[in-house]
């Protein structure tokens, strides 16, 4: 009886969760384990021979100044982008839940940029920065105007601007769900007790939306740290490699310079950094949610 019951449960699992589990293992687990193996070899990506070098690749990764410079740029880009994305998304969510006319249309309109792939988005905005903005600047000032993408600070500004434009709509939907989950009677009670709308927002609504903040900050942080497609199509790391992010550096190390061992080691370090930051952010966010 017990054996038949166990076999029934196993059959149910294989029927419903089996295909997803097999795909997850094939796409995530197996490549991850194989990647760990590559970090211990000196492989050029072509030959069948993979010389075992132990921890040598990790030592080279830690000594790679260009990688840590790219990581530093990624941290700066991520911090600024995450703050702006969540501020803009929160304000948009407040706008489209305030009862304005056509708010459903605005929800869809603000979400559309997230549906455009990073490669396409980068090329579109590259045209805007290199052609449209330059033409407008020359028409206004009557002088030759250079593109924002031609300077290191300008390229970083463009990356941040496009990232905010792309991600804010998606995060807005999560904040919309947070606003709608707050009981209206609680806000009304706070206003009856003498709170202004701003005070009710700070004292009642925002604390009750803490889970939305945790999710949005986590998602925007991981997306920004792993940015590659937008970095490739918008700046290609230019000018003078001043806008190369960590993911692009890892890709170049492995696939352009054919140094898969070091590239995979640096990719693993990037994964660890993202995982630690994400877990710490979720831990403190959930801890604050419980305290609230």
C-alpha positions as CSV (number, residue, x, y, z in Angstrom):
1,X,0.0,0.0,0.0
2,X,2.8,2.4,1.0
3,X,4.8,1.5,-2.1
4,X,1.9,2.1,-4.4
5,X,1.2,5.4,-2.7
6,X,4.8,6.4,-3.1
7,X,4.9,5.4,-6.7
8,X,1.7,7.4,-7.3
9,X,3.3,10.5,-5.8
10,X,6.4,9.9,-7.9
11,X,4.3,9.5,-11.0
12,X,2.4,12.7,-10.2
13,X,5.7,14.6,-9.7
14,X,7.1,13.3,-13.0
15,X,4.0,14.1,-14.9
16,X,3.6,17.7,-13.7
17,X,7.0,18.9,-12.5
18,X,9.2,16.4,-14.4
19,X,9.5,18.4,-17.7
20,X,10.2,21.6,-15.9
21,X,12.8,19.9,-13.6
22,X,14.5,18.3,-16.6
23,X,14.7,21.6,-18.4
24,X,16.0,23.4,-15.3
25,X,18.7,20.9,-14.9
26,X,19.7,21.0,-18.6
27,X,19.7,24.8,-18.8
28,X,20.9,25.8,-15.4
29,X,22.4,23.1,-13.2
30,X,24.5,21.2,-15.8
31,X,26.0,24.4,-17.4
32,X,26.7,25.8,-13.9
33,X,28.6,22.6,-12.9
34,X,30.4,22.5,-16.2
35,X,31.3,26.2,-15.7
36,X,32.8,25.4,-12.3
37,X,34.9,22.7,-14.0
38,X,36.1,25.2,-16.7
39,X,37.4,27.5,-14.0
40,X,40.0,24.9,-13.1
41,X,41.2,24.5,-16.7
42,X,43.1,26.5,-19.3
43,X,40.8,26.1,-22.3
44,X,40.8,28.2,-25.4
45,X,37.3,27.2,-26.4
46,X,38.5,25.4,-29.5
47,X,40.8,22.5,-28.7
48,X,39.6,19.2,-27.2
49,X,42.4,19.3,-24.6
50,X,41.6,21.2,-21.4
51,X,44.7,21.4,-19.2
52,X,44.0,21.3,-15.5
53,X,45.5,24.4,-13.8
54,X,43.8,24.3,-10.4
55,X,43.1,27.7,-8.8
56,X,45.4,29.6,-11.2
57,X,42.5,31.2,-13.0
58,X,41.1,32.6,-9.8
59,X,44.4,34.2,-9.0
60,X,44.5,35.8,-12.4
61,X,40.9,36.9,-12.0
62,X,41.7,38.6,-8.7
63,X,44.8,40.2,-10.3
64,X,42.9,41.5,-13.4
65,X,42.7,45.3,-12.8
66,X,40.5,45.8,-15.9
67,X,37.9,43.4,-14.4
68,X,37.7,45.2,-11.1
69,X,37.5,48.5,-12.8
70,X,34.6,47.1,-14.8
71,X,33.1,45.9,-11.5
72,X,33.5,49.3,-10.0
73,X,31.7,50.9,-12.9
74,X,29.0,48.3,-12.6
75,X,28.5,49.1,-8.9
76,X,28.2,52.8,-9.6
77,X,25.8,52.2,-12.5
78,X,23.7,49.8,-10.5
79,X,23.4,52.0,-7.4
80,X,22.3,55.1,-9.4
81,X,20.0,53.0,-11.7
82,X,18.4,51.1,-8.9
83,X,17.6,54.3,-6.9
84,X,16.2,56.1,-10.0
85,X,14.3,53.1,-11.3
86,X,12.5,52.6,-8.0
87,X,11.8,56.3,-7.4
88,X,10.3,56.7,-10.9
89,X,8.4,53.4,-10.7
90,X,6.9,54.4,-7.3
91,X,5.8,57.8,-8.6
92,X,4.3,56.2,-11.7
93,X,2.5,53.6,-9.7
94,X,1.1,56.4,-7.4
95,X,0.0,58.3,-10.5
96,X,-1.8,55.4,-12.2
97,X,-3.6,54.4,-8.9
98,X,-4.7,57.9,-8.0
99,X,-7.9,57.7,-10.1
100,X,-6.7,59.8,-13.0
101,X,-8.6,59.5,-16.3
102,X,-7.2,56.8,-18.6
103,X,-5.0,55.3,-15.9
104,X,-5.2,51.8,-17.5
105,X,-3.9,53.2,-20.7
106,X,-1.0,54.8,-18.9
107,X,-0.2,51.5,-17.1
108,X,0.1,49.8,-20.5
109,X,2.1,52.7,-22.0
110,X,4.6,52.8,-19.2
111,X,5.1,49.0,-19.3
112,X,5.7,48.8,-23.1
113,X,9.5,49.7,-22.9
114,X,10.1,46.6,-20.8
115,X,8.8,44.5,-23.7
116,X,11.5,45.7,-26.0
117,X,14.7,43.7,-26.0
118,X,17.8,45.3,-24.7
119,X,19.6,44.9,-28.1
120,X,16.9,46.7,-30.1
121,X,16.4,49.2,-27.3
122,X,20.1,50.1,-27.4
123,X,20.2,50.6,-31.1
124,X,17.1,52.8,-31.0
125,X,18.5,55.0,-28.3
126,X,21.9,55.1,-29.9
127,X,20.2,56.7,-33.0
128,X,18.4,59.1,-30.6
129,X,21.6,60.2,-28.9
130,X,23.8,60.3,-32.0
131,X,21.4,61.8,-34.4
132,X,18.3,63.3,-32.9
133,X,19.8,65.0,-29.9
134,X,22.8,66.2,-31.8
135,X,20.5,67.7,-34.5
136,X,18.4,69.4,-31.9
137,X,21.5,70.8,-30.2
138,X,22.9,72.1,-33.4
139,X,19.6,73.7,-34.3
140,X,19.3,75.4,-31.0
141,X,22.9,76.6,-30.5
142,X,24.0,76.9,-34.2
143,X,27.2,75.1,-33.2
144,X,28.5,71.6,-33.8
145,X,27.3,69.4,-31.0
146,X,28.9,66.1,-30.0
147,X,27.0,63.1,-28.9
148,X,26.6,62.2,-25.2
149,X,28.0,58.7,-26.1
150,X,31.4,60.3,-27.1
151,X,32.5,61.0,-23.5
152,X,32.9,58.5,-20.6
153,X,30.5,60.4,-18.3
154,X,28.0,60.9,-21.1
155,X,28.1,57.2,-22.0
156,X,27.4,56.2,-18.4
157,X,24.6,58.8,-18.2
158,X,23.0,57.3,-21.3
159,X,23.2,53.8,-19.9
160,X,21.5,54.9,-16.7
161,X,18.9,56.9,-18.6
162,X,17.9,54.0,-20.9
163,X,17.9,51.5,-18.0
164,X,15.5,53.6,-16.0
165,X,13.3,54.1,-19.1
166,X,13.3,50.3,-19.7
167,X,12.9,48.9,-16.1
168,X,10.6,51.5,-14.5
169,X,7.5,50.3,-16.2
170,X,7.9,46.7,-15.0
171,X,8.7,47.8,-11.4
172,X,5.7,50.1,-11.6
173,X,3.3,47.1,-11.9
174,X,4.7,45.6,-8.7
175,X,4.2,48.9,-6.9
176,X,0.7,49.1,-8.3
177,X,0.0,45.8,-6.7
178,X,1.4,47.1,-3.5
179,X,-0.8,50.2,-3.5
180,X,-3.9,48.1,-4.3
181,X,-3.1,45.7,-1.4
182,X,-3.2,48.4,1.2
183,X,-6.6,48.6,2.8
184,X,-8.3,51.9,2.0
185,X,-9.9,52.0,5.5
186,X,-6.4,52.2,7.1
187,X,-5.6,55.4,5.2
188,X,-9.0,56.8,5.9
189,X,-8.5,56.1,9.6
190,X,-5.1,57.8,9.6
191,X,-6.6,60.9,7.9
192,X,-9.5,61.0,10.5
193,X,-6.9,60.9,13.2
194,X,-5.4,64.1,11.8
195,X,-2.8,62.9,9.3
196,X,-2.4,64.7,6.0
197,X,-2.3,62.6,2.8
198,X,1.5,62.9,2.8
199,X,1.8,61.7,6.4
200,X,-0.6,58.8,5.7
201,X,1.6,57.8,2.8
202,X,4.7,57.8,4.9
203,X,3.3,56.3,8.1
204,X,0.7,53.8,6.7
205,X,1.0,53.1,3.0
206,X,4.8,52.8,2.5
207,X,5.4,50.5,5.6
208,X,2.6,48.2,4.3
209,X,4.2,48.1,0.9
210,X,7.6,46.9,2.2
211,X,7.3,43.6,0.4
212,X,6.9,45.5,-2.9
213,X,10.0,47.5,-2.2
214,X,12.0,44.3,-1.4
215,X,10.9,42.6,-4.7
216,X,11.6,45.7,-6.8
217,X,15.0,46.5,-5.4
218,X,16.0,42.8,-5.7
219,X,14.9,42.6,-9.3
220,X,16.4,45.9,-10.4
221,X,19.7,45.2,-8.6
222,X,20.2,41.8,-10.3
223,X,19.2,43.2,-13.7
224,X,21.6,46.1,-13.4
225,X,24.5,44.0,-12.2
226,X,24.1,41.5,-15.1
227,X,23.5,44.1,-17.8
228,X,25.1,43.1,-21.1
229,X,22.7,43.4,-24.1
230,X,22.1,47.2,-23.5
231,X,25.8,47.7,-22.8
232,X,26.7,46.0,-26.1
233,X,24.2,47.7,-28.4
234,X,24.3,51.2,-26.9
235,X,28.0,51.9,-26.1
236,X,30.0,48.7,-27.0
237,X,32.1,49.7,-24.0
238,X,33.2,52.9,-25.7
239,X,34.7,55.4,-25.6
240,X,38.1,53.8,-24.8
241,X,36.5,51.0,-22.8
242,X,35.2,53.5,-20.3
243,X,31.7,52.0,-20.3
244,X,32.6,48.3,-20.2
245,X,30.5,46.7,-17.4
246,X,31.4,43.5,-15.6
247,X,29.3,41.2,-17.8
248,X,30.8,42.6,-21.0
249,X,34.3,42.2,-19.6
250,X,33.6,38.6,-18.8
251,X,32.2,37.9,-22.2
252,X,35.2,39.5,-23.9
253,X,37.6,37.6,-21.8
254,X,36.0,34.2,-22.7
255,X,34.7,34.6,-26.2
256,X,36.8,37.4,-27.7
257,X,40.2,36.7,-26.1
258,X,39.5,32.9,-26.0
259,X,40.5,32.6,-22.3
260,X,37.6,30.6,-21.0
261,X,39.1,29.6,-17.7
262,X,39.7,33.1,-16.5
263,X,36.5,34.4,-18.0
264,X,34.5,31.7,-16.3
265,X,36.3,32.4,-13.0
266,X,35.4,36.1,-13.3
267,X,31.8,35.1,-14.2
268,X,31.6,33.1,-11.0
269,X,33.0,36.0,-9.0
270,X,30.3,38.2,-10.5
271,X,27.7,35.6,-9.6
272,X,28.9,35.5,-6.0
273,X,28.8,39.3,-5.7
274,X,25.2,39.4,-7.1
275,X,24.1,36.6,-4.9
276,X,25.5,38.1,-1.7
277,X,24.1,41.5,-2.5
278,X,20.7,40.1,-3.4
279,X,20.5,37.8,-0.3
280,X,21.6,40.6,2.0
281,X,19.0,43.0,0.5
282,X,16.2,40.4,0.8
283,X,17.3,39.4,4.4
284,X,17.3,43.0,5.7
285,X,14.1,43.8,3.8
286,X,12.2,40.8,5.1
287,X,13.5,41.5,8.6
288,X,12.2,45.0,8.4
289,X,8.9,43.7,7.1
290,X,8.5,41.4,10.1
291,X,9.5,44.2,12.5
292,X,7.0,46.5,10.8
